[in-house]
């Protein structure tokens, strides 16, 4: 739903320089999706920013836990490592 409503929100113009190969690939994706280049770029940027925000949020949570001395015990680490090795 987020992306569907995003397309109709107010827009601002921004100019960027891209390699010709990137523009060609972008145009190919837009054509395959039957969308314009602007829609594809906005969708890609939104997805990137969503992922980046998620990563930062989890890194900051880890730093807060480390600052509060909330670490896994060596036994907990060994359990997880053993489980991962079985996969």
HTML snippet that shows the backbone in 3Dmol.js (N, CA, C, O; Angstrom):
<script src="https://3Dmol.org/build/3Dmol-min.js"></script>
<div id="view" style="width:600px;height:400px;position:relative"></div>
<script>
const pdb = `
ATOM      1  N   UNK A   1       0.818  -1.197   0.000  1.00  0.00           N
ATOM      2  CA  UNK A   1       0.000   0.000   0.000  1.00  0.00           C
ATOM      3  C   UNK A   1       0.863   1.264   0.000  1.00  0.00           C
ATOM      4  O   UNK A   1       0.521   2.257  -0.642  1.00  0.00           O
ATOM      5  N   UNK A   2       1.980   1.218   0.721  1.00  0.00           N
ATOM      6  CA  UNK A   2       2.838   2.386   0.832  1.00  0.00           C
ATOM      7  C   UNK A   2       3.267   2.889  -0.534  1.00  0.00           C
ATOM      8  O   UNK A   2       3.224   4.092  -0.792  1.00  0.00           O
ATOM      9  N   UNK A   3       3.677   1.991  -1.406  1.00  0.00           N
ATOM     10  CA  UNK A   3       4.183   2.424  -2.698  1.00  0.00           C
ATOM     11  C   UNK A   3       3.070   2.920  -3.605  1.00  0.00           C
ATOM     12  O   UNK A   3       3.291   3.823  -4.412  1.00  0.00           O
ATOM     13  N   UNK A   4       1.886   2.351  -3.489  1.00  0.00           N
ATOM     14  CA  UNK A   4       0.783   2.787  -4.347  1.00  0.00           C
ATOM     15  C   UNK A   4       0.398   4.228  -4.038  1.00  0.00           C
ATOM     16  O   UNK A   4       0.128   5.006  -4.953  1.00  0.00           O
ATOM     17  N   UNK A   5       0.371   4.589  -2.772  1.00  0.00           N
ATOM     18  CA  UNK A   5      -0.002   5.952  -2.413  1.00  0.00           C
ATOM     19  C   UNK A   5       1.147   6.924  -2.629  1.00  0.00           C
ATOM     20  O   UNK A   5       0.917   8.114  -2.842  1.00  0.00           O
ATOM     21  N   UNK A   6       2.378   6.436  -2.577  1.00  0.00           N
ATOM     22  CA  UNK A   6       3.534   7.291  -2.746  1.00  0.00           C
ATOM     23  C   UNK A   6       3.508   7.978  -4.109  1.00  0.00           C
ATOM     24  O   UNK A   6       3.910   9.136  -4.219  1.00  0.00           O
ATOM     25  N   UNK A   7       3.049   7.294  -5.135  1.00  0.00           N
ATOM     26  CA  UNK A   7       3.080   7.813  -6.493  1.00  0.00           C
ATOM     27  C   UNK A   7       2.230   9.076  -6.641  1.00  0.00           C
ATOM     28  O   UNK A   7       2.513   9.910  -7.501  1.00  0.00           O
ATOM     29  N   UNK A   8       1.209   9.222  -5.826  1.00  0.00           N
ATOM     30  CA  UNK A   8       0.300  10.347  -5.946  1.00  0.00           C
ATOM     31  C   UNK A   8       0.635  11.498  -5.002  1.00  0.00           C
ATOM     32  O   UNK A   8      -0.071  12.506  -4.990  1.00  0.00           O
ATOM     33  N   UNK A   9       1.678  11.370  -4.227  1.00  0.00           N
ATOM     34  CA  UNK A   9       2.064  12.435  -3.311  1.00  0.00           C
ATOM     35  C   UNK A   9       2.754  13.553  -4.083  1.00  0.00           C
ATOM     36  O   UNK A   9       3.207  13.354  -5.211  1.00  0.00           O
ATOM     37  N   UNK A  10       2.831  14.722  -3.470  1.00  0.00           N
ATOM     38  CA  UNK A  10       3.514  15.862  -4.092  1.00  0.00           C
ATOM     39  C   UNK A  10       4.966  15.489  -4.372  1.00  0.00           C
ATOM     40  O   UNK A  10       5.582  14.754  -3.600  1.00  0.00           O
ATOM     41  N   UNK A  11       5.499  15.985  -5.451  1.00  0.00           N
ATOM     42  CA  UNK A  11       6.858  15.646  -5.872  1.00  0.00           C
ATOM     43  C   UNK A  11       7.736  16.892  -5.886  1.00  0.00           C
ATOM     44  O   UNK A  11       7.255  18.021  -5.992  1.00  0.00           O
ATOM     45  N   UNK A  12       9.026  16.650  -5.777  1.00  0.00           N
ATOM     46  CA  UNK A  12      10.020  17.695  -5.951  1.00  0.00           C
ATOM     47  C   UNK A  12      10.976  17.228  -7.033  1.00  0.00           C
ATOM     48  O   UNK A  12      11.208  16.029  -7.189  1.00  0.00           O
ATOM     49  N   UNK A  13      11.518  18.156  -7.767  1.00  0.00           N
ATOM     50  CA  UNK A  13      12.452  17.821  -8.833  1.00  0.00           C
ATOM     51  C   UNK A  13      13.868  17.772  -8.281  1.00  0.00           C
ATOM     52  O   UNK A  13      14.276  18.610  -7.477  1.00  0.00           O
ATOM     53  N   UNK A  14      14.612  16.753  -8.742  1.00  0.00           N
ATOM     54  CA  UNK A  14      15.995  16.587  -8.326  1.00  0.00           C
ATOM     55  C   UNK A  14      16.780  16.103  -9.538  1.00  0.00           C
ATOM     56  O   UNK A  14      16.364  15.152 -10.199  1.00  0.00           O
ATOM     57  N   UNK A  15      17.887  16.728  -9.834  1.00  0.00           N
ATOM     58  CA  UNK A  15      18.702  16.313 -10.973  1.00  0.00           C
ATOM     59  C   UNK A  15      19.895  15.520 -10.475  1.00  0.00           C
ATOM     60  O   UNK A  15      20.537  15.887  -9.491  1.00  0.00           O
ATOM     61  N   UNK A  16      20.183  14.421 -11.170  1.00  0.00           N
ATOM     62  CA  UNK A  16      21.356  13.609 -10.843  1.00  0.00           C
ATOM     63  C   UNK A  16      22.048  13.206 -12.141  1.00  0.00           C
ATOM     64  O   UNK A  16      21.455  13.267 -13.218  1.00  0.00           O
ATOM     65  N   UNK A  17      23.294  12.798 -12.027  1.00  0.00           N
ATOM     66  CA  UNK A  17      24.037  12.294 -13.176  1.00  0.00           C
ATOM     67  C   UNK A  17      24.182  10.783 -12.996  1.00  0.00           C
ATOM     68  O   UNK A  17      24.565  10.305 -11.928  1.00  0.00           O
ATOM     69  N   UNK A  18      23.869  10.042 -14.057  1.00  0.00           N
ATOM     70  CA  UNK A  18      24.028   8.596 -14.016  1.00  0.00           C
ATOM     71  C   UNK A  18      24.759   8.128 -15.266  1.00  0.00           C
ATOM     72  O   UNK A  18      24.749   8.801 -16.296  1.00  0.00           O
ATOM     73  N   UNK A  19      25.386   6.981 -15.160  1.00  0.00           N
ATOM     74  CA  UNK A  19      26.075   6.394 -16.305  1.00  0.00           C
ATOM     75  C   UNK A  19      25.051   5.989 -17.363  1.00  0.00           C
ATOM     76  O   UNK A  19      23.929   5.607 -17.030  1.00  0.00           O
ATOM     77  N   UNK A  20      25.429   6.071 -18.617  1.00  0.00           N
ATOM     78  CA  UNK A  20      24.505   5.683 -19.685  1.00  0.00           C
ATOM     79  C   UNK A  20      23.990   4.250 -19.539  1.00  0.00           C
ATOM     80  O   UNK A  20      22.836   3.966 -19.859  1.00  0.00           O
ATOM     81  N   UNK A  21      24.848   3.350 -19.056  1.00  0.00           N
ATOM     82  CA  UNK A  21      24.433   1.958 -18.866  1.00  0.00           C
ATOM     83  C   UNK A  21      23.346   1.841 -17.804  1.00  0.00           C
ATOM     84  O   UNK A  21      22.431   1.027 -17.928  1.00  0.00           O
ATOM     85  N   UNK A  22      23.452   2.658 -16.762  1.00  0.00           N
ATOM     86  CA  UNK A  22      22.453   2.644 -15.698  1.00  0.00           C
ATOM     87  C   UNK A  22      21.119   3.162 -16.245  1.00  0.00           C
ATOM     88  O   UNK A  22      20.063   2.599 -15.956  1.00  0.00           O
ATOM     89  N   UNK A  23      21.175   4.218 -17.022  1.00  0.00           N
ATOM     90  CA  UNK A  23      19.938   4.761 -17.602  1.00  0.00           C
ATOM     91  C   UNK A  23      19.285   3.755 -18.539  1.00  0.00           C
ATOM     92  O   UNK A  23      18.064   3.601 -18.542  1.00  0.00           O
ATOM     93  N   UNK A  24      20.091   3.083 -19.319  1.00  0.00           N
ATOM     94  CA  UNK A  24      19.552   2.068 -20.229  1.00  0.00           C
ATOM     95  C   UNK A  24      18.884   0.937 -19.449  1.00  0.00           C
ATOM     96  O   UNK A  24      17.792   0.490 -19.801  1.00  0.00           O
ATOM     97  N   UNK A  25      19.543   0.483 -18.396  1.00  0.00           N
ATOM     98  CA  UNK A  25      18.966  -0.569 -17.563  1.00  0.00           C
ATOM     99  C   UNK A  25      17.688  -0.088 -16.886  1.00  0.00           C
ATOM    100  O   UNK A  25      16.703  -0.822 -16.811  1.00  0.00           O
ATOM    101  N   UNK A  26      17.711   1.142 -16.397  1.00  0.00           N
ATOM    102  CA  UNK A  26      16.543   1.740 -15.757  1.00  0.00           C
ATOM    103  C   UNK A  26      15.369   1.811 -16.727  1.00  0.00           C
ATOM    104  O   UNK A  26      14.238   1.482 -16.369  1.00  0.00           O
ATOM    105  N   UNK A  27      15.643   2.242 -17.952  1.00  0.00           N
ATOM    106  CA  UNK A  27      14.593   2.313 -18.960  1.00  0.00           C
ATOM    107  C   UNK A  27      14.048   0.922 -19.295  1.00  0.00           C
ATOM    108  O   UNK A  27      12.855   0.762 -19.550  1.00  0.00           O
ATOM    109  N   UNK A  28      14.925  -0.074 -19.293  1.00  0.00           N
ATOM    110  CA  UNK A  28      14.485  -1.447 -19.544  1.00  0.00           C
ATOM    111  C   UNK A  28      13.552  -1.949 -18.457  1.00  0.00           C
ATOM    112  O   UNK A  28      12.535  -2.582 -18.739  1.00  0.00           O
ATOM    113  N   UNK A  29      13.909  -1.661 -17.210  1.00  0.00           N
ATOM    114  CA  UNK A  29      13.056  -2.064 -16.087  1.00  0.00           C
ATOM    115  C   UNK A  29      11.716  -1.335 -16.160  1.00  0.00           C
ATOM    116  O   UNK A  29      10.661  -1.945 -15.987  1.00  0.00           O
ATOM    117  N   UNK A  30      11.762  -0.054 -16.412  1.00  0.00           N
ATOM    118  CA  UNK A  30      10.525   0.729 -16.494  1.00  0.00           C
ATOM    119  C   UNK A  30       9.619   0.189 -17.600  1.00  0.00           C
ATOM    120  O   UNK A  30       8.411   0.054 -17.409  1.00  0.00           O
ATOM    121  N   UNK A  31      10.198  -0.112 -18.734  1.00  0.00           N
ATOM    122  CA  UNK A  31       9.417  -0.644 -19.847  1.00  0.00           C
ATOM    123  C   UNK A  31       8.801  -1.995 -19.492  1.00  0.00           C
ATOM    124  O   UNK A  31       7.625  -2.234 -19.765  1.00  0.00           O
ATOM    125  N   UNK A  32       9.590  -2.873 -18.887  1.00  0.00           N
ATOM    126  CA  UNK A  32       9.103  -4.203 -18.510  1.00  0.00           C
ATOM    127  C   UNK A  32       7.974  -4.117 -17.484  1.00  0.00           C
ATOM    128  O   UNK A  32       7.078  -4.962 -17.469  1.00  0.00           O
ATOM    129  N   UNK A  33       8.020  -3.104 -16.636  1.00  0.00           N
ATOM    130  CA  UNK A  33       6.994  -2.939 -15.599  1.00  0.00           C
ATOM    131  C   UNK A  33       5.827  -2.082 -16.081  1.00  0.00           C
ATOM    132  O   UNK A  33       4.842  -1.909 -15.363  1.00  0.00           O
ATOM    133  N   UNK A  34       5.938  -1.549 -17.294  1.00  0.00           N
ATOM    134  CA  UNK A  34       4.947  -0.634 -17.845  1.00  0.00           C
ATOM    135  C   UNK A  34       4.752   0.565 -16.918  1.00  0.00           C
ATOM    136  O   UNK A  34       3.629   0.981 -16.633  1.00  0.00           O
ATOM    137  N   UNK A  35       5.877   1.103 -16.461  1.00  0.00           N
ATOM    138  CA  UNK A  35       5.913   2.284 -15.589  1.00  0.00           C
ATOM    139  C   UNK A  35       6.869   3.286 -16.201  1.00  0.00           C
ATOM    140  O   UNK A  35       7.641   2.949 -17.099  1.00  0.00           O
ATOM    141  N   UNK A  36       6.820   4.513 -15.719  1.00  0.00           N
ATOM    142  CA  UNK A  36       7.802   5.474 -16.209  1.00  0.00           C
ATOM    143  C   UNK A  36       9.057   5.417 -15.341  1.00  0.00           C
ATOM    144  O   UNK A  36       9.053   4.846 -14.250  1.00  0.00           O
ATOM    145  N   UNK A  37      10.125   6.017 -15.847  1.00  0.00           N
ATOM    146  CA  UNK A  37      11.422   6.005 -15.159  1.00  0.00           C
ATOM    147  C   UNK A  37      11.322   6.611 -13.760  1.00  0.00           C
ATOM    148  O   UNK A  37      11.941   6.106 -12.823  1.00  0.00           O
ATOM    149  N   UNK A  38      10.558   7.675 -13.612  1.00  0.00           N
ATOM    150  CA  UNK A  38      10.418   8.332 -12.314  1.00  0.00           C
ATOM    151  C   UNK A  38       9.832   7.387 -11.278  1.00  0.00           C
ATOM    152  O   UNK A  38      10.289   7.354 -10.136  1.00  0.00           O
ATOM    153  N   UNK A  39       8.822   6.621 -11.671  1.00  0.00           N
ATOM    154  CA  UNK A  39       8.194   5.680 -10.736  1.00  0.00           C
ATOM    155  C   UNK A  39       9.212   4.643 -10.277  1.00  0.00           C
ATOM    156  O   UNK A  39       9.294   4.328  -9.090  1.00  0.00           O
ATOM    157  N   UNK A  40       9.989   4.111 -11.224  1.00  0.00           N
ATOM    158  CA  UNK A  40      10.979   3.083 -10.889  1.00  0.00           C
ATOM    159  C   UNK A  40      12.043   3.645  -9.949  1.00  0.00           C
ATOM    160  O   UNK A  40      12.418   2.987  -8.978  1.00  0.00           O
ATOM    161  N   UNK A  41      12.527   4.843 -10.224  1.00  0.00           N
ATOM    162  CA  UNK A  41      13.550   5.458  -9.366  1.00  0.00           C
ATOM    163  C   UNK A  41      12.988   5.713  -7.966  1.00  0.00           C
ATOM    164  O   UNK A  41      13.654   5.412  -6.975  1.00  0.00           O
ATOM    165  N   UNK A  42      11.782   6.259  -7.870  1.00  0.00           N
ATOM    166  CA  UNK A  42      11.173   6.503  -6.560  1.00  0.00           C
ATOM    167  C   UNK A  42      10.965   5.199  -5.790  1.00  0.00           C
ATOM    168  O   UNK A  42      11.206   5.140  -4.584  1.00  0.00           O
ATOM    169  N   UNK A  43      10.522   4.164  -6.485  1.00  0.00           N
ATOM    170  CA  UNK A  43      10.316   2.872  -5.829  1.00  0.00           C
ATOM    171  C   UNK A  43      11.646   2.302  -5.328  1.00  0.00           C
ATOM    172  O   UNK A  43      11.736   1.800  -4.207  1.00  0.00           O
ATOM    173  N   UNK A  44      12.671   2.387  -6.172  1.00  0.00           N
ATOM    174  CA  UNK A  44      13.993   1.871  -5.784  1.00  0.00           C
ATOM    175  C   UNK A  44      14.566   2.643  -4.600  1.00  0.00           C
ATOM    176  O   UNK A  44      15.102   2.042  -3.669  1.00  0.00           O
ATOM    177  N   UNK A  45      14.455   3.961  -4.628  1.00  0.00           N
ATOM    178  CA  UNK A  45      14.965   4.771  -3.520  1.00  0.00           C
ATOM    179  C   UNK A  45      14.206   4.495  -2.227  1.00  0.00           C
ATOM    180  O   UNK A  45      14.807   4.404  -1.157  1.00  0.00           O
ATOM    181  N   UNK A  46      12.889   4.362  -2.326  1.00  0.00           N
ATOM    182  CA  UNK A  46      12.083   4.063  -1.133  1.00  0.00           C
ATOM    183  C   UNK A  46      12.482   2.727  -0.529  1.00  0.00           C
ATOM    184  O   UNK A  46      12.606   2.601   0.689  1.00  0.00           O
ATOM    185  N   UNK A  47      12.685   1.724  -1.387  1.00  0.00           N
ATOM    186  CA  UNK A  47      13.086   0.401  -0.908  1.00  0.00           C
ATOM    187  C   UNK A  47      14.464   0.458  -0.255  1.00  0.00           C
ATOM    188  O   UNK A  47      14.672  -0.124   0.810  1.00  0.00           O
ATOM    189  N   UNK A  48      15.400   1.152  -0.884  1.00  0.00           N
ATOM    190  CA  UNK A  48      16.746   1.310  -0.338  1.00  0.00           C
ATOM    191  C   UNK A  48      16.699   1.990   1.027  1.00  0.00           C
ATOM    192  O   UNK A  48      17.319   1.525   1.983  1.00  0.00           O
ATOM    193  N   UNK A  49      15.962   3.091   1.108  1.00  0.00           N
ATOM    194  CA  UNK A  49      15.890   3.842   2.365  1.00  0.00           C
ATOM    195  C   UNK A  49      15.216   3.035   3.468  1.00  0.00           C
ATOM    196  O   UNK A  49      15.623   3.110   4.628  1.00  0.00           O
ATOM    197  N   UNK A  50      14.201   2.275   3.122  1.00  0.00           N
ATOM    198  CA  UNK A  50      13.529   1.424   4.100  1.00  0.00           C
ATOM    199  C   UNK A  50      14.506   0.399   4.672  1.00  0.00           C
ATOM    200  O   UNK A  50      14.538   0.170   5.881  1.00  0.00           O
ATOM    201  N   UNK A  51      15.299  -0.212   3.802  1.00  0.00           N
ATOM    202  CA  UNK A  51      16.298  -1.198   4.234  1.00  0.00           C
ATOM    203  C   UNK A  51      17.371  -0.533   5.090  1.00  0.00           C
ATOM    204  O   UNK A  51      17.743  -1.052   6.142  1.00  0.00           O
ATOM    205  N   UNK A  52      17.865   0.618   4.637  1.00  0.00           N
ATOM    206  CA  UNK A  52      18.914   1.330   5.362  1.00  0.00           C
ATOM    207  C   UNK A  52      18.424   1.746   6.741  1.00  0.00           C
ATOM    208  O   UNK A  52      19.151   1.603   7.724  1.00  0.00           O
ATOM    209  N   UNK A  53      17.208   2.256   6.826  1.00  0.00           N
ATOM    210  CA  UNK A  53      16.646   2.649   8.136  1.00  0.00           C
ATOM    211  C   UNK A  53      16.534   1.452   9.061  1.00  0.00           C
ATOM    212  O   UNK A  53      16.833   1.555  10.250  1.00  0.00           O
ATOM    213  N   UNK A  54      16.100   0.307   8.519  1.00  0.00           N
ATOM    214  CA  UNK A  54      15.983  -0.916   9.315  1.00  0.00           C
ATOM    215  C   UNK A  54      17.348  -1.303   9.866  1.00  0.00           C
ATOM    216  O   UNK A  54      17.475  -1.621  11.049  1.00  0.00           O
ATOM    217  N   UNK A  55      18.368  -1.279   9.016  1.00  0.00           N
ATOM    218  CA  UNK A  55      19.719  -1.630   9.459  1.00  0.00           C
ATOM    219  C   UNK A  55      20.206  -0.697  10.556  1.00  0.00           C
ATOM    220  O   UNK A  55      20.716  -1.149  11.581  1.00  0.00           O
ATOM    221  N   UNK A  56      20.050   0.594  10.343  1.00  0.00           N
ATOM    222  CA  UNK A  56      20.499   1.576  11.337  1.00  0.00           C
ATOM    223  C   UNK A  56      19.773   1.373  12.660  1.00  0.00           C
ATOM    224  O   UNK A  56      20.390   1.406  13.725  1.00  0.00           O
ATOM    225  N   UNK A  57      18.462   1.162  12.592  1.00  0.00           N
ATOM    226  CA  UNK A  57      17.680   0.944  13.816  1.00  0.00           C
ATOM    227  C   UNK A  57      18.200  -0.262  14.593  1.00  0.00           C
ATOM    228  O   UNK A  57      18.322  -0.207  15.817  1.00  0.00           O
ATOM    229  N   UNK A  58      18.506  -1.344  13.893  1.00  0.00           N
ATOM    230  CA  UNK A  58      18.994  -2.543  14.572  1.00  0.00           C
ATOM    231  C   UNK A  58      20.427  -2.382  15.069  1.00  0.00           C
ATOM    232  O   UNK A  58      20.778  -2.920  16.119  1.00  0.00           O
ATOM    233  N   UNK A  59      21.241  -1.665  14.347  1.00  0.00           N
ATOM    234  CA  UNK A  59      22.597  -1.384  14.822  1.00  0.00           C
ATOM    235  C   UNK A  59      22.535  -0.536  16.086  1.00  0.00           C
ATOM    236  O   UNK A  59      23.238  -0.809  17.059  1.00  0.00           O
ATOM    237  N   UNK A  60      21.690   0.496  16.070  1.00  0.00           N
ATOM    238  CA  UNK A  60      21.561   1.350  17.249  1.00  0.00           C
ATOM    239  C   UNK A  60      21.031   0.564  18.444  1.00  0.00           C
ATOM    240  O   UNK A  60      21.467   0.785  19.574  1.00  0.00           O
ATOM    241  N   UNK A  61      20.094  -0.352  18.202  1.00  0.00           N
ATOM    242  CA  UNK A  61      19.578  -1.199  19.289  1.00  0.00           C
ATOM    243  C   UNK A  61      20.699  -2.064  19.860  1.00  0.00           C
ATOM    244  O   UNK A  61      20.807  -2.227  21.075  1.00  0.00           O
ATOM    245  N   UNK A  62      21.537  -2.620  18.972  1.00  0.00           N
ATOM    246  CA  UNK A  62      22.671  -3.422  19.429  1.00  0.00           C
ATOM    247  C   UNK A  62      23.658  -2.601  20.246  1.00  0.00           C
ATOM    248  O   UNK A  62      24.188  -3.088  21.245  1.00  0.00           O
ATOM    249  N   UNK A  63      23.909  -1.380  19.840  1.00  0.00           N
ATOM    250  CA  UNK A  63      24.819  -0.492  20.583  1.00  0.00           C
ATOM    251  C   UNK A  63      24.226  -0.184  21.959  1.00  0.00           C
ATOM    252  O   UNK A  63      24.936  -0.190  22.965  1.00  0.00           O
ATOM    253  N   UNK A  64      22.914   0.087  21.992  1.00  0.00           N
ATOM    254  CA  UNK A  64      22.268   0.356  23.294  1.00  0.00           C
ATOM    255  C   UNK A  64      22.392  -0.852  24.218  1.00  0.00           C
ATOM    256  O   UNK A  64      22.675  -0.706  25.407  1.00  0.00           O
ATOM    257  N   UNK A  65      22.180  -2.048  23.662  1.00  0.00           N
ATOM    258  CA  UNK A  65      22.302  -3.260  24.478  1.00  0.00           C
ATOM    259  C   UNK A  65      23.742  -3.471  24.936  1.00  0.00           C
ATOM    260  O   UNK A  65      23.979  -3.861  26.080  1.00  0.00           O
ATOM    261  N   UNK A  66      24.698  -3.216  24.052  1.00  0.00           N
ATOM    262  CA  UNK A  66      26.109  -3.368  24.440  1.00  0.00           C
ATOM    263  C   UNK A  66      26.476  -2.362  25.526  1.00  0.00           C
ATOM    264  O   UNK A  66      27.190  -2.699  26.470  1.00  0.00           O
ATOM    265  N   UNK A  67      25.991  -1.126  25.396  1.00  0.00           N
ATOM    266  CA  UNK A  67      26.262  -0.108  26.412  1.00  0.00           C
ATOM    267  C   UNK A  67      25.640  -0.472  27.754  1.00  0.00           C
ATOM    268  O   UNK A  67      26.123  -0.053  28.806  1.00  0.00           O
ATOM    269  N   UNK A  68      24.560  -1.256  27.710  1.00  0.00           N
ATOM    270  CA  UNK A  68      23.900  -1.691  28.943  1.00  0.00           C
ATOM    271  C   UNK A  68      24.459  -3.038  29.421  1.00  0.00           C
ATOM    272  O   UNK A  68      23.890  -3.675  30.308  1.00  0.00           O
ATOM    273  N   UNK A  69      25.584  -3.463  28.821  1.00  0.00           N
ATOM    274  CA  UNK A  69      26.229  -4.738  29.160  1.00  0.00           C
ATOM    275  C   UNK A  69      25.316  -5.946  28.968  1.00  0.00           C
ATOM    276  O   UNK A  69      25.395  -6.913  29.725  1.00  0.00           O
ATOM    277  N   UNK A  70      24.453  -5.891  27.958  1.00  0.00           N
ATOM    278  CA  UNK A  70      23.578  -7.025  27.635  1.00  0.00           C
ATOM    279  C   UNK A  70      24.230  -7.828  26.509  1.00  0.00           C
ATOM    280  O   UNK A  70      24.001  -7.576  25.326  1.00  0.00           O
ATOM    281  N   UNK A  71      25.043  -8.795  26.911  1.00  0.00           N
ATOM    282  CA  UNK A  71      25.740  -9.639  25.948  1.00  0.00           C
ATOM    283  C   UNK A  71      25.275 -11.079  26.113  1.00  0.00           C
ATOM    284  O   UNK A  71      24.845 -11.486  27.193  1.00  0.00           O
ATOM    285  N   UNK A  72      25.368 -11.840  25.039  1.00  0.00           N
ATOM    286  CA  UNK A  72      25.042 -13.266  25.110  1.00  0.00           C
ATOM    287  C   UNK A  72      26.170 -13.969  25.860  1.00  0.00           C
ATOM    288  O   UNK A  72      27.342 -13.616  25.733  1.00  0.00           O
ATOM    289  N   UNK A  73      25.786 -14.966  26.638  1.00  0.00           N
ATOM    290  CA  UNK A  73      26.807 -15.752  27.346  1.00  0.00           C
ATOM    291  C   UNK A  73      27.513 -16.652  26.347  1.00  0.00           C
ATOM    292  O   UNK A  73      27.002 -16.884  25.251  1.00  0.00           O
ATOM    293  N   UNK A  74      28.681 -17.160  26.714  1.00  0.00           N
ATOM    294  CA  UNK A  74      29.410 -18.051  25.803  1.00  0.00           C
ATOM    295  C   UNK A  74      28.600 -19.312  25.531  1.00  0.00           C
ATOM    296  O   UNK A  74      28.678 -19.872  24.438  1.00  0.00           O
ATOM    297  N   UNK A  75      27.828 -19.763  26.505  1.00  0.00           N
ATOM    298  CA  UNK A  75      26.969 -20.932  26.301  1.00  0.00           C
ATOM    299  C   UNK A  75      25.895 -20.666  25.257  1.00  0.00           C
ATOM    300  O   UNK A  75      25.616 -21.520  24.416  1.00  0.00           O
ATOM    301  N   UNK A  76      25.295 -19.483  25.310  1.00  0.00           N
ATOM    302  CA  UNK A  76      24.268 -19.121  24.318  1.00  0.00           C
ATOM    303  C   UNK A  76      24.878 -19.037  22.916  1.00  0.00           C
ATOM    304  O   UNK A  76      24.271 -19.479  21.941  1.00  0.00           O
ATOM    305  N   UNK A  77      26.072 -18.472  22.824  1.00  0.00           N
ATOM    306  CA  UNK A  77      26.748 -18.365  21.533  1.00  0.00           C
ATOM    307  C   UNK A  77      27.060 -19.759  20.993  1.00  0.00           C
ATOM    308  O   UNK A  77      26.861 -20.022  19.807  1.00  0.00           O
ATOM    309  N   UNK A  78      27.544 -20.646  21.848  1.00  0.00           N
ATOM    310  CA  UNK A  78      27.866 -22.015  21.415  1.00  0.00           C
ATOM    311  C   UNK A  78      26.623 -22.747  20.924  1.00  0.00           C
ATOM    312  O   UNK A  78      26.695 -23.491  19.945  1.00  0.00           O
ATOM    313  N   UNK A  79      25.480 -22.550  21.587  1.00  0.00           N
ATOM    314  CA  UNK A  79      24.223 -23.181  21.161  1.00  0.00           C
ATOM    315  C   UNK A  79      23.824 -22.716  19.763  1.00  0.00           C
ATOM    316  O   UNK A  79      23.464 -23.524  18.907  1.00  0.00           O
ATOM    317  N   UNK A  80      23.891 -21.420  19.547  1.00  0.00           N
ATOM    318  CA  UNK A  80      23.511 -20.878  18.255  1.00  0.00           C
ATOM    319  C   UNK A  80      24.472 -21.361  17.175  1.00  0.00           C
ATOM    320  O   UNK A  80      24.040 -21.737  16.086  1.00  0.00           O
ATOM    321  N   UNK A  81      25.758 -21.354  17.465  1.00  0.00           N
ATOM    322  CA  UNK A  81      26.742 -21.816  16.486  1.00  0.00           C
ATOM    323  C   UNK A  81      26.530 -23.283  16.143  1.00  0.00           C
ATOM    324  O   UNK A  81      26.622 -23.664  14.976  1.00  0.00           O
ATOM    325  N   UNK A  82      26.252 -24.101  17.133  1.00  0.00           N
ATOM    326  CA  UNK A  82      26.005 -25.531  16.884  1.00  0.00           C
ATOM    327  C   UNK A  82      24.770 -25.714  16.016  1.00  0.00           C
ATOM    328  O   UNK A  82      24.769 -26.543  15.107  1.00  0.00           O
ATOM    329  N   UNK A  83      23.718 -24.948  16.289  1.00  0.00           N
ATOM    330  CA  UNK A  83      22.498 -25.033  15.491  1.00  0.00           C
ATOM    331  C   UNK A  83      22.760 -24.610  14.052  1.00  0.00           C
ATOM    332  O   UNK A  83      22.276 -25.249  13.118  1.00  0.00           O
ATOM    333  N   UNK A  84      23.523 -23.537  13.866  1.00  0.00           N
ATOM    334  CA  UNK A  84      23.825 -23.061  12.515  1.00  0.00           C
ATOM    335  C   UNK A  84      24.701 -24.032  11.741  1.00  0.00           C
ATOM    336  O   UNK A  84      24.571 -24.142  10.522  1.00  0.00           O
ATOM    337  N   UNK A  85      25.575 -24.724  12.418  1.00  0.00           N
ATOM    338  CA  UNK A  85      26.436 -25.707  11.749  1.00  0.00           C
ATOM    339  C   UNK A  85      25.649 -26.906  11.253  1.00  0.00           C
ATOM    340  O   UNK A  85      26.034 -27.531  10.264  1.00  0.00           O
ATOM    341  N   UNK A  86      24.551 -27.240  11.923  1.00  0.00           N
ATOM    342  CA  UNK A  86      23.717 -28.376  11.513  1.00  0.00           C
ATOM    343  C   UNK A  86      22.941 -28.097  10.247  1.00  0.00           C
ATOM    344  O   UNK A  86      22.543 -29.035   9.556  1.00  0.00           O
ATOM    345  N   UNK A  87      22.711 -26.829   9.917  1.00  0.00           N
ATOM    346  CA  UNK A  87      21.892 -26.487   8.744  1.00  0.00           C
ATOM    347  C   UNK A  87      22.607 -26.700   7.460  1.00  0.00           C
ATOM    348  O   UNK A  87      22.045 -26.456   6.392  1.00  0.00           O
TER     349      UNK A  87
END
`;
const viewer = $3Dmol.createViewer("view");
viewer.addModel(pdb, "pdb");
viewer.setStyle({}, {cartoon: {color: "spectrum"}});
viewer.zoomTo();
viewer.render();
</script>
